[in-house]
């Protein structure tokens, strides 16, 4: 087994883990990051970004009625319910008002 030494150990290479590791390294710490998956980025790899679900913008530009519940269910199924459901729900619930 290989022995690693570090000032800081980060467990999880999602966006929070990557941010923590980067910040620590930029401050001069020797950082080791462990990720169980084959890629880094966590749920951010889904490419989810700009959202305005159930906003006036969506209603004016889209023909389907994609709802917050639709988005929540899709996201949670895609992540096999491994994401924080309360946080994801809040993200979708606030998307329209944030954009507007």
C-alpha positions as CSV (number, residue, x, y, z in Angstrom):
1,X,0.0,0.0,0.0
2,X,1.3,3.5,-0.9
3,X,1.6,5.9,2.0
4,X,0.5,9.5,1.3
5,X,1.2,12.5,3.4
6,X,-0.8,15.7,3.3
7,X,-1.8,18.8,5.2
8,X,-5.4,18.4,4.2
9,X,-7.3,15.3,2.9
10,X,-10.5,15.9,1.0
11,X,-12.9,13.1,0.6
12,X,-15.2,13.5,-2.4
13,X,-14.4,15.1,-5.8
14,X,-17.7,16.8,-6.4
15,X,-17.9,20.5,-6.8
16,X,-17.5,21.2,-3.1
17,X,-14.6,18.9,-2.7
18,X,-12.8,20.2,-5.7
19,X,-13.4,23.8,-4.5
20,X,-12.0,23.0,-1.0
21,X,-9.0,21.2,-2.4
22,X,-8.2,24.0,-4.9
23,X,-8.6,26.7,-2.2
24,X,-6.3,24.8,0.2
25,X,-3.7,24.2,-2.5
26,X,-3.8,27.9,-3.5
27,X,-3.1,28.7,0.1
28,X,0.0,26.5,0.0
29,X,-1.3,23.3,1.6
30,X,-0.3,19.9,0.4
31,X,-3.7,18.4,-0.5
32,X,-4.8,14.8,-1.3
33,X,-8.3,14.3,-2.8
34,X,-10.0,11.0,-2.8
35,X,-12.9,10.2,-5.1
36,X,-14.8,6.9,-5.3
37,X,-16.1,7.4,-8.8
38,X,-14.2,7.2,-12.1
39,X,-14.6,10.9,-12.8
40,X,-14.5,14.1,-10.8
41,X,-17.4,16.6,-10.6
42,X,-20.1,14.7,-8.9
43,X,-23.7,15.7,-9.8
44,X,-22.3,18.8,-11.7
45,X,-21.3,16.4,-14.5
46,X,-25.0,16.4,-15.5
47,X,-24.5,19.8,-17.1
48,X,-27.3,21.4,-15.2
49,X,-26.9,25.1,-15.0
50,X,-29.2,27.9,-16.0
51,X,-32.8,27.1,-15.0
52,X,-36.0,29.1,-15.0
53,X,-38.5,26.3,-14.4
54,X,-42.1,27.6,-14.4
55,X,-40.9,31.2,-15.0
56,X,-42.6,33.6,-17.4
57,X,-39.6,33.2,-19.7
58,X,-40.2,29.4,-19.9
59,X,-43.9,29.9,-20.4
60,X,-43.3,32.3,-23.3
61,X,-40.6,30.3,-25.1
62,X,-41.5,26.6,-24.6
63,X,-44.4,24.5,-25.8
64,X,-44.3,21.9,-23.1
65,X,-45.2,22.3,-19.5
66,X,-42.0,21.1,-17.8
67,X,-42.6,21.6,-14.1
68,X,-40.5,21.8,-11.0
69,X,-41.7,18.4,-10.1
70,X,-40.7,17.0,-13.5
71,X,-37.2,18.5,-13.1
72,X,-36.9,17.3,-9.5
73,X,-38.0,13.7,-10.4
74,X,-35.7,13.6,-13.4
75,X,-32.7,14.8,-11.4
76,X,-33.3,12.5,-8.4
77,X,-33.8,9.5,-10.7
78,X,-30.7,10.4,-12.7
79,X,-28.6,10.6,-9.5
80,X,-30.2,7.4,-8.1
81,X,-31.5,9.5,-5.2
82,X,-27.9,10.1,-3.9
83,X,-28.3,13.9,-4.0
84,X,-29.7,15.9,-1.1
85,X,-33.4,15.9,-2.0
86,X,-34.2,19.0,0.1
87,X,-31.4,21.0,-1.5
88,X,-32.4,19.8,-5.0
89,X,-36.0,20.7,-4.4
90,X,-35.1,24.1,-3.2
91,X,-32.8,24.6,-6.2
92,X,-35.7,23.9,-8.6
93,X,-38.3,25.8,-6.5
94,X,-36.1,29.0,-6.5
95,X,-35.0,28.8,-10.2
96,X,-37.8,30.9,-11.6
97,X,-37.7,33.7,-9.0
98,X,-33.9,33.8,-9.2
99,X,-33.9,34.4,-12.9
100,X,-36.8,36.8,-12.8
